Each structure stands twice: as C-alpha cells, then as structure tokens.
Amino acid sequence: MPRDYKHSANRKQPQPAPGWVWLVAGLALGLFVALLVFLRQYQPATAVRTTRSVATTRSAAQTPKPEAKKPALNKEATSAKEPKFDFYTILPEMEVMVPDQDISGKVEHGVTQVAAPGTYILQAGSFRKYQQADRLKAQLALLGLEADIQSVTVSGTETWHRVRLGPFRNLKKLNETREVLKEHHIEALLLKLKS
C-alpha cells in the first residue's frame, strides 16, 4: 500500500541550538571552574592576619602571669629555652656590594662589563613604601626585566622594600641587564653573593 508523504513534511523537527548559545554556555562553565580554582588557592591577607591574631591571643591567654620573683636559673638553662637565629648575622655576610672601581672589564655602551665569575644580584632601588617598589618593578617589567621585591626590617623598626634582579650566574646576561638599566637611567647596585 502506498504511503502518503504529503503531511509528513509539515511536521516540525526540533532545531539544534544556535552556535552562540553553546559559546555562552561554555564560557560560563569555564569562568565558573576558574572561579572555583581561584577561591581554592586564594587566601585573603585579612584572614592571615586574623589567624595570627587569634593564635597570638590564645598563646597570650595560655602564658602564666608573672608571680612573685622566682629564683634565677643558671644561664645554660635559660639559653637552652630561647631560640637562636643565626640568619640575622649570616644574611648580611652573604652578599657584598661591588664598587664601580672594582669592576674590571672593557666598557661597552657606557657600562663597565663584569668579567669576574660569580653569582650577582642587581638592586635597582630601595623604598620605604611598598607602592614605590611595586611601581619600579612594573617599570622594569615593561623593559622586559623580571624583578622581585624583598622586604627587610632595619634596626627592628623601619621596613624597606628592595627591588632586585637576579641572581645572575651568566655574566653576559648580567652585563646586558646593566646596559638596559643604564640606558633607561636606572642606577643599580651590583651585589656579589659569597659562595
């Protein structure tokens, strides 16, 4: 028996979703996953401060209050309880500033080339405000130089933020970096690490 195909063409078949719907859905899903990863890795500075202050409060609450004078303990017993940190004295001895007159080598592009092998660091600046150090770091990044900011407390009260490049073990790379800094009128201290 013959089949009537006249009315079958009038039936509407479901249309697939347009491409832009799939694009938006994929983008939303990707952003959601990125947000989850970010929230998992991100720990706000206020949470760190709060955790530290709570720990400090707990330790302060647990410390016994000083009572009447107790008999003095001998020096060996007290010194054994107090932690000793040698890095306060070791760190300054690990790096030495190299004066310009001690750099021996030929002069190229207005910069005396470092010829003595070793590990070097260039300190491009030292600032009291972190924002100034960050601004210099950004300026160096625009020049194609990767810098780090090192925060140091001096005399137990003042905090300085140093902008440093390196360490450099390759003298060619060190000299090229010094030339770029000189070309952009940034004076950097040359520090040699003791090995």
Sequence and secondary structure as in RCSB ss.txt:
>XXXX:A:sequence
MPRDYKHSANRKQPQPAPGWVWLVAGLALGLFVALLVFLRQYQPATAVRTTRSVATTRSAAQTPKPEAKKPALNK
EATSAKEPKFDFYTILPEMEVMVPDQDISGKVEHGVTQVAAPGTYILQAGSFRKYQQADRLKAQLALLGLEADIQ
SVTVSGTETWHRVRLGPFRNLKKLNETREVLKEHHIEALLLKLKS
>XXXX:A:secstr
     TTGGGS       HHHHHHHHHHHHHHHHHHHHHHH   HHHHHHHHHHHHHHHHHHS    S      H
HHHHHHS    HHHHHHHHEEE  GGG  S EETTEE   S SEEEEEEEEESSHHHHHHHHHHHHHTT  EEEE
EEEETTTEEEEEEEEEEE  HHHHHHHHHHHHHTT   EEEEE  
